[in-house]
Amino acid sequence: MRPLAWSLALFLALLSRDVCGAQATDTGDSSSADALVPHRPIPGAAAAGTPLRRCASPALLGTAWPEADVLFHRDARWLGADAAYSIPLDDGRIFWLFGDTFVARTAALRRSESRVVRNTVAVQRGADPARAEMQFAWRGTTASPSSFFAEEGDRWYWPAHGIRLGRTLVVFLRRLKPTPGQGLGFAVEGWRAAIVDDASSDPLSWSVRVVAPSSAPQGIVISGGVFPDPDGAHVLAMAENVSADHRGFLVRWRIDDLAAGRLDAADWWTDRGWVAQASLGGAPAAILSDAGPESSFHQGD
């Protein structure tokens, strides 16, 4: 695990898997790992049954941005992390979420004398990463650092994306369990939402409550791409099937339901349009054949 570096290459990688709406057509290439599920319309598609494809992307070249790398070295004890999501807090701050993180435990400030915690966070102040300030946060003590979103027994959380709704911050979390001797040694067990009713202060002073859905579709977890619906009444999110083929799904909540943590009040996109979770009667419709955590999407014009 190398120290996290801000670069155009990383930025473009996170944006390069967008899904189109109205402009989408079938590629006809069902053998490709990036081929999308045919005949799965999404809101904004030209007509019901409009197939999806991967958005056409121009040739892009990522280059290092060393001046901005300094942002991730503002705290000498934070030595690098896996994964990164950012959420604008709409008050001049940007909230960062990281997965497994090296946190130094001694004045030597090296990884051989650090602890890997399951997640950390940070707040960026200033839009230009080359000039912005960054304050990292985790829990515990210098000698024994611990995750910002605490473990529950042998289960732990890796953050996904989220959204600020007024004073409230909602962060989606993947819940993981150990699987000794099987696969990679861990597996995604489900998902949760961390709700901060007032995110106006610094993260270590927040009151965080973790809410679990009780009737969400099995094997599907909220992943990336959380953003306001253009209708002004809902929040949209990408979900991923982690128990099988990693297909992507579309889910939404009314803003007040999500801010209050009413996760089972979700609607899922299906062949019949939006269907309340309580009325699904089966799996929702896949809109993307390979929806890894780096996926995002947008609604076509």
PyMOL commands that set and color helices and strands:
alter all, ss='L'
color gray80, all
select helices_A, chain A and resi 8-15+66-73+111-113+203-205+255-259+263-265+277-279
alter helices_A, ss='H'
color red, helices_A
select strands_A, chain A and resi 78-81+84-88+93-98+101-104+114-117+120-125+133-137+139-140+145-146+156-165+168-178+186-196+208-211+220-222+227-228+234-241+248-254+267-270+273-276
alter strands_A, ss='S'
color yellow, strands_A
deselect
rebuild
show_as cartoon
